[in-house]
C-alpha cells in the first residue's frame, strides 16, 4: 500500500514538472531557423532598392 501511494505521488510530481516545462517552452525566445523568419524578404527588398534605385 505504501509503495503504491509513493508511486502515485512520484508520477504526479513528474507529470507536474513535465507540464510546467512544456508551458515555459512557448515563452522562450525562438531558436534555430525561426529567429531568421522574415529576414530574407527584408534583405531582398534592400537589394532591389540598391539595384533598381
Residue, then its C-alpha position, 0 to 999 in steps of 0.5 A: x500500500x505504501x509503495x503504491x501511494x509513493x508511486x502515485x505521488x512520484x508520477x504526479x510530481x513528474x507529470x507536474x514538472x513535465x507540464x510546467x516545462x512544456x508551458x515555459x517552452x512557448x515563452x522562450x525566445x525562438x531558436x534555430x531557423x525561426x529567429x531568421x523568419x522574415x529576414x530574407x524578404x527584408x534583405x531582398x527588398x534592400x537589394x532591389x532598392x540598391x539595384x533598381x534605385 
